[in-house]
Amino acid sequence: MSEATVYRGRFAPSPTGPLHAGSLVAALASWLDARAHGGCWLLRIEDVDRSRCKPGLDRMIIDQLARCGLYADEPPLWQAAREPLYAQALARLQAAGHAYPCGCTRKDIDTVLAARGERLPRHAERVYPGTCRSGLHGRVPRSWRLRTDVCAGAEPIRWQDRRLGLQQQDVPHAVGDFVLRHGDGSSTYQLAVVVDDAAQGITDIVRGEDLADNTPRQMLLQQALGLATPRYLHTPLVRAADGQKLSKQTGALPLDLADPLAALRRAGEVLELPPLSAASVPEWLCAAVQAWPWRAR
């Protein structure tokens, strides 16, 4: 990012549950990085998957952030109201021959992979075998997918993560042609996040390291749509006792904000901040900005 570029970062929670300790770490990291670079911090409610989102949780999340002193510099953005923009982006990909309809069910994909001798561990990534690249073959279209073989070319996608260093992934072989729009007309996270990051002028994406695997897919979409690629910083995670990432799926408890300052201190430890002497939330946040370890990276 050049000195002339105005830093714009964001925190983008999904309202599928209240914030927990792990999501506070992600929110705090993105807020601190924006403040350390003298930039803007935005809030985006990623409610594009309406089947998983629960009414009222968006406002609860905004309130939780406010109690921790984390206020957005612009009004929040809700993805559910932006489907026309995602549809326009998909139309561009379709017109360029970068997207195609797919009629495969999950069972269809598993059958093809099993026939190839590929045994998938539970919850493992299914690498789409490209069944519908040459046409639907009588199937009813269920989704739209990106032609990763066309978009990626022969070289792996490479990027320099500000914390993890040089990263790379061969998307066609590691992921395959991923879904852009579901059969019900709703857009996927991958398409929506790329469109919104560009529309909001996001220069820096700061999020948990579990999302690093999404970066090459999003970079492919950015390139295919002619959009700028932000800088990326993937931060440490809060982990459960068994070493898994703390999440709603692993039984993470809602964030205890009886003492917001204590919650921030715990999040700061995960982010490798030193102990900070502060008697209030504003004082602690001010000290944390000065101590932010990735200020110069």
Buried (B, 14 or more C-beta within 10 A) or exposed (E): EEEEEEBBBBBBBBBBBBBBBBBBBBBBBBBBBBBBBEBBBBBBBBBBBEEEBEEEBBEBBBEBBEBBBBEBEEEBBBBBEBBEBBBEBBEEBBEBEBBBBBBBEEEBBBBBBEEEEEEEEEEEEBBBBBBBBEEBEEBEEBBBBBBBBBBBEEEBBEBEBBBBEEBEBBBBEBBBBBBBBBBEEBBBBBBBBBBBBBEBEBBBBBBBBBBBBBBBBBBBBBBBBEBEBBBBBBBBBBEBEEEEBBBBEEEBEBBEBEEBBEBBBBBBBBBEBEEBEBEEBEBBBBBBBEBBEBEEE
